[in-house]
Amino acid sequence: MRPEEREELARLLPSPGDAVLPSDRHDLMKDHLMRELTRDDVTATAATARPRTAARRRFAVPLAAATAVAAVTAAVVTATAGPDAPTTDQEAVDLLNRIATVAAAKKSVAVRDDQYVCISVQGSMDMEEMGTQVFRRTDWTAVDGRRSGLARTTVVSGPNLPGERTPKGVPADMTLSPDPNVTTYRELEALPTDPDRLLKKIYADAAGEGQSRDESALEAIGDMLDTATLLPEVGAALYRAAARIPGVRVVENAEDLAGRPGIGLSFKDRDDPDVWVFDRKSLNYLGSDEVALLGAGVVDKIGDTPKS
């Protein structure tokens, strides 16, 4: 940079001790800069239908102008976001949107109210001094939520719960009474499939739970993902809604609790962030590093297993 350009830039930018601009002026400047820098990228992405991360800059910015833009943008982002604000990884957003596209393309199945949703998982329980118990559990829940279901749990390894006498490898059954606090298949099916409307509803439903708004929403979405694998449009909407929550990042080498490798997604705005894990090739949901999804389907009666 020539000396006169450096002096001009120094004159235009505020000194480190100056008061920052009002937030509305920061937002205005940031929006303008982002529109100018991304205009060609957006056009190129729309024309090729490739993910945004694959788009490449097709114009050159003069060095002095680029330096000024970078300095102003950094000042704007720092002043408005703060050092601890979650940042969104565009690669992670693109991945969530690709996962949503794959989910939406799956074939939906007609389900009757007299049937049961069958979900099988592998989980673990930390029992402090006794060690960690690994278990597998299958739940049969009524599609309409009006009839009792069943939970069948088998301890794979580790200690039993205090007072639990069932030997390892032997399933223990427990009746699941209808619970108004548990989202039924029919309630999940009725959720809006527009991601903006869905996220607004999730925020509203999760309000007042003592966590941050985003953390409550992520927990709610994570709780619905197992059953949502049976509802292509709802599942896709949940992933696209999650892509609108700041702080998402890619975990390249992730594993679910069953040890299956894949690509993961995690969110910064969680006290104990778990990792959603997806098969690297098919992008099918495998579960998380805390609970692995082993199977999901709809059956005619309790005790039946899904055909596929």
N, C-alpha and C positions, 0 to 999 in steps of 0.2 A: 504494500500500500504506500502511495506517495505521501510525503509529509503534509501537503495541503489537504489531502483526503482525510488523513488521521485527525488533523486539527478540526476539520469540518464535522467529522463524526463525533469527536469529543464535545464540540459545541452543541450538537443536536441532542445528545444523550444526557440524562441527568447524572450528576456526580453521585458516588456511593452514599453520600450523606444526605442527599436531597430526599424530600418526602415523595413517596410513590404516588402514582396517579390514582384518582378515584376508581373504584371497581368497575363502574360502567364504562369509563374510558379504556380501561384495560381490556374489557370484553370486546369493545368495538374495534380496538387495534388488533387484537388477536384474531377475531373473525375475518377482518379484512386481509391480514397477512396469510391466513390459512387458505382463503379463497384464491388469492393470487398464486400461492405455491402449489395448490392441488388441482387447479382448473384443468391442466393438461393431463394429469394423472387420472382424474375422474373420467375425462373423455376417452382416454386410451383404455381404461378398464371396462367402460360400458361397451366400447366397440368390440373388444375381444372376449368379453364375458369371463375374464380371468379374475382370480382373487386379487384384492387390492395390493397385497404384498408382492405380487408378481409384476405390478406396473413399474415402469422405469421412467425416470425423469427424461423428457424429450426436449428440454431447452436448457440453455446455460445462463446462469446469473452472473453478472459482472462481480469481480471479487469484492470491491468496496461495498456494493449493494448487498451482497450476500452476508458480509460481515455485519453490516448495520441491521439487516433483518434478523440474523441469529442473535445479536445482542438484545434487540428490542423484544424478540419472542421470549428469550430466556428471562428477561426482567418481568415480562407480563405473566408468564407461567409461574414463576417463583412468588410474585406478589399475590396472585389470585389463588393458587393451589396450596401453597405452604409446603414445607419440606416433608411432612408426613402424609400428605394426601395420596390416596391410591391412584396409580397410573394404569391406564388401559393399554395392554399389549395388542397391537393391531393383528399380529399373527394369531393370537388366541381368539380374537373376535372372528377372524376369518375361519378358523378351525371350527368354532361353535356353529357358524352359519353353514359350513359344509356338512357337519354332523346333522344339523336340522334338515338339510336337503335330503340326505340319505334316509333319515327317519321318516320324512313325509312321503317318500317313494314306496314305503312298505305297504303291503296289502292289509287292509282292515278286515276284521272278522265280525260277523253278526253275533251278538251275545244276548242271551235271554236272562230275564230277572231270576229264574229259578236255578241258574248255574252259579259256579264258584270261581273266583280268581285264585289261582294257585301260584304262589311266589316262593321260590327256594333260594336261600342265601347261606353264605358262610360268614360267621362273625367271630368275635373274640371278646373275652371279659377279663379285665385285669383284677385279680383277687388279692392284691397287695402282697403280703408275705407268703401267701400260698402259691403264687405264680399266676400264669395266664391260662385261661380255659379257651380252647378253640371248639366251636360247635357248628353244627349245620341245623338249619331250621326251615321247615316248610309250613306256610300258612295257607289255609283254605278260608276265604272270606266270601260271604254272599255278595253277589253282584249289586243287589239293591241295598245291602247293609241291614236288612230287616230280620235275618235269621242268624243263629249262632254259627260260628265257624270252629276251626280247630288249628292249634299250633302243635307241630310235632318236632321235638328237639332231640338231637343226638350229639352227645359229647364226643368229640374226635380225639382230643388230647388235653392234658392239664387236669387240675383238681376239680372235683365236684363242688357245688355250692354246699354250704353248711346244711346238714339235714337231708341232702339229696342222696338217695340210695340206689338210683338207677345206674347199673354198670356202664362203663364206656362202650360205645358202639350199639347200645340198646336204646331205641327211641322211647321218649316219654311224651305223652299226650296231655294237652291242656285245652279246655274249652275256651273259645273266644266269644264272649257275649257281645251283642250289638253295642257299639260305642259311638255316640253322637260326635265325639271329638276326632274320630278317624274318618278320613276322606274315603268315600266309597267309589267303586268303579263308575257308577252312574254320575256321581258328583264331579269326578274327574273328566268324564266324557262331556259334561255340560260346560266346562270352562271355555272362555273365549279363545279362539285360535289366532286372533290378531295379537302379536307380541306386546304392543304398547298397551292395549286394553288389559291383557293378561297380567302384565307387570303392575299396572295400576291397581288391579284387584288384589294381587298378592301383597302389595305394600299395605293396602287398606286392611286386609284380613290379618296381617301380622303385626299391626300397630299395637303398641302398648305392651309388648312382651318382654321389655327390659333390655333388649339388645338394640344395636343400631338398626336403622331401617334396612340397610343392604344386607346385614348379617341375617336378620330375620327372614328376608326374602330368599336368600340363598339356602337357608336351612329348609324352608318350605318347599322350594324347588327340588332340592336333593331328596326329600322325603317322598316326592311324587314320581321320581324317575323310574323306579322299578316297574310300577304298574303302567306308567306312561309308555313303556315299550310295546304295550298292546294297543295303544291308541296313536297311530302315526301322526295325525294332524296336531293333536295335543302335545305329543312329545316334541315335535318340531317347534311348536310355539314356545314351549318351556326353554329349549336351548336358545332360541332367538331372544327371549326375554332375558335370559342369563347374560347374553352378549351385551345387553344394555346396562348392566351393573358394572361400575368401574372396579378396577383392580384385578381383572382376570389375567392369568399368565399361563404359558405353556410349560408343562413338565415333560421333557423329552423322553426320559427313561422311567416310566411309571410302572407300578405293579399293583394289581388289586390284592385283596387279602388272601386270595387263593393262590397267589404267586404267578398269575397270568400277566405277561408283559404287555405293555401298550403305550399309547401316548396319553398324557394326562393334562388336566386343567385344574388350576387352583385359584383361589381368590384371596387377596390380601386382607380384606375387611372381615376377618373371622378370628375369634379368639384362639381357636384350635383348627386351623384350616386343613380340611381333608382334601384329597385329590380325587376327582372324577376320572375314571380310567376308561379308555376306549380302545378297541382293537385297531391296530395301526393300519391294517389293510381295509377292513370292512367298515370301520368307524362305528361298529356296534357298541353299545354301552355294556361294559363289563362289571360295573359297580364302582367301588372306591377302594382306597387303601385301608378303609375301616370295615367295610362290609362288601363282600363279593356277591354279585347276582349270578346264581347258578342256573336259574330257569324261571320262566314266566309263561303262563298260559291260562286257558279257561277250560274247566272240566264240568261234567254233569253232576258229580257227587263228591263228597268229602272222601279222601283217600285215593281218588283217581290221580294219575299223573298226565300232564299234557302230552299229546301225541308227538309234538315237535318242540 
